[in-house]
Amino acid sequence: MNRRSALSIRWARIVGTACMLSLFGIMPASAQTADSAMARIKAHDEVVIGYRQSSIPFSYLDANQKPTGYTIDLCLAVVDSLKRQLGRPDLKVRFVPVDLSTIIPLLQNGSIDMECGSTVHTLKRAAQVDFSFVTAAAADQLLVKADSKIKEFEDLAGKALAVPAGSTNAALAQSLNAQKKLNIRFVLVKDQAEGFLTVSTGRADAYMSDNVILYGLKKRANDANAFRVSGRSLSYLPYGIVVAPNNSALLNVINATLAENFRSGRATELYSKWFSQIGMPLNQSVQQIFQVDAIPG
């Protein structure tokens, strides 16, 4: 995609969003004045970041039990921007573990200022929270044991499938199961680590999640060759940093930081750093995403 095409897509997205806001009588974020997250950051001299404990390579605990990963690096860049903008070089960071069931409540009640994990941007979630520019993208696939006969989703007929509770993965799997009448038995798990465990221990025949995360789980397994990622891509999953609604001041800093990283090539470097480790180098789709949102400062 050339630069002109990328900008055309970007403007089309902006115009489309404006039309939707007008249609539904919703005021744009810039007209909202709550900005409670930024007020808390200023009052406490601290940014509280929600993170995932096992969403490799986006957000997880390293060997020293320290939050790390691709999205963590992007959010630490946001913290650096806040330090400069607020004139507070000693701004502290506090990390709070979250999962799919707690992200939205913790954002809404002010327990965390932003979520830096592996949350997929959906219209349903966007009705409750706000998302940044897209930071990466993935697709639904299956993790199975290497000797499994499961190659595609349809091979799960009559078998057990683990999915993260409350996730887009679970919603898609349940929809496909109903459409195809596969009689799948679902095993709901709280996080990625538990999902992997269900397959490794035989509680489930497969685990369905974002393929990027599945490759990360496989990479960290004691015997990576004992597992494989299987099946065709079943969806498009765009990720973003998440904030509570009516926090345009913080969201603007996040998006400005992302755009700067897209323009400078730093986002590409970070993506390669984290995703190459799990055998998923930068692809054309992600490159196009970075081009579209590399808007000028």
Order of alpha helices (4+ residues) and beta strands (2+ residues): alpha-alpha-beta-beta-beta-beta-alpha-beta-alpha-beta-alpha-beta-beta-beta-beta-alpha-beta-alpha-beta-alpha-beta-beta-beta-alpha-alpha-alpha
